[in-house]
């Protein structure tokens, strides 16, 4: 009877050793570092130097990126609003700045050379009204929009929303695009040429003060009003255009307020971005806006209550944020 007892004891010891070894392995496995959380990269398209989108986009992207966990922000410079909505539609950008007129016209398939609707385009937020600057050189003789006929005019860089808006303005005032010597120039280059006298006038759709207009007016150029019955006809056809003004003293030698039109700037994105990601981005955007607006004066006129009032469909992530915000106010 003793032999079986010794066999039982040996088996028990072996089981204990194996159990302890497995426990040690298991404990070691528990002490392994947790796998790193997968990071997301957001490609945000801004604008061209000298315009309003580039500094605004940089400020917003950096501020949101600083508080959006597990997300890297990749800022992409571009020609402007038209290039940006094209990048959204093609999938080469995730989030971008655009103007209401550009976003709407693209969404319904009326963008020049792009007859198909931009079905991937969605809105995140309306930011603020952006005035159209028309700046004329000191010796150009230009006093109103109609005087641009036959003149050398900077219409904005290729791919910018300014080119589209300038075309709408000229047409409304009876000046066909081929009646001016239009040039697609960067805003800083256009301002330098207005100062040099090799360009008679330039358009820049940007929140004030914008560097291109400041450069030109410091050298004696003037802001030209965009007002009157033609403006009212333009607004009836494109209701997202609104009457606004650039206050007196905004630019050097500006003695009075300049009446003009403006268009809302938007944050837009692709329709297939993850709903939770867009929700988080929108939430963080509104958390950082007060601090950004304190440094980026172009946001000082943003109406938070109008943020969802975009001319195109909201992304579902942004829409969910606005719905919840209504419930919790």
C-alpha positions, 0 to 999 in steps of 0.5 A: 500500500505504500508504493501507490502513496509515494506515486500520489505524492510525486504526482501532486508535487509535479502538478504544483510545480507546473501550476506555479510555473504557469502562474509565473508565466501568466504574471509575467504576461500581465506585466507586459506593457499595454499595446500602444493606442492606434493614432489617427491622422487628420489632414486639414487643408487651409489656404494660401499665404496672404489670404485669410484661410492660412492663418485661421486654419493654422490656429484652429488646427493647432489648438484642436490638435493639442487637445484631441487625444490620439490624433495627429494633425497634418496641415496642408497649404492650398490654393484656397476654397475651391482646391479644398473642396476638390481635395475633400471630394477626391479624398486627399484631405479630411477636413478643410476650410471653404466658403459657403458659395463654393461649398454650395455650388460644388455640392450641386454640381455647378463648379466650373469644370466639375459638373458632377455634384460633390457628394462627399462634402459635408459641413462641420461648422459655420465660422464667420462672415468673410468680407470681399476686399476689392483694393484699387491702386493709387493711380488706377482711377478705379472708384467702383466695380464698373471701373474694372472693365479693361483693367488689370485685376488680380482675381486670386490664386488658382483654386481659391474661393476668391476667384469664384466670388470675384467672378460673381461680383463682376457679372452682377455689375455687368462686367464680363470676366473676359472684359478685364485682364484677369490674373490668377495671382497669390494674394501677396504677389497681387498686393506687391503688384498693385503697389508697383503699379503693374496691377490696377486692382485685386480681390481678396475674400478674407476676414479683416485686417488681411495682410494683402490689403494692409500692404497695398493700402500702406502704399496708397491703394484704396478699398472700393465699395461693392454696393447698390442694386447690383449687390441686391440682385446678386444676393437674391440669386445667391442668398448665402452672400450677405451685406457687410462692411469693413469699419473705418480705420481698419486699414491705413488711410481708410477714412470711412467704412467700406460697404461690401458683401461677405460670405460665410467661411466653413469647416467642411469634411468628408462624408465617410470620416468616422462619426465619433472622430468628427463628433470629438473634433467638433466638441474640441473645436468649441472648447478651444474657440474662446482661446483661439479667438483671443489670438486670432481676431478673425474669429471675433465675430463668430456666432456660435448659435449659427454654427450649424447653419451651413448651406450643405448637409452637416456630417452626422458627427457634427450634427450629433454634437449640435443636437446634444448641445441643444439638450444640455444648454 
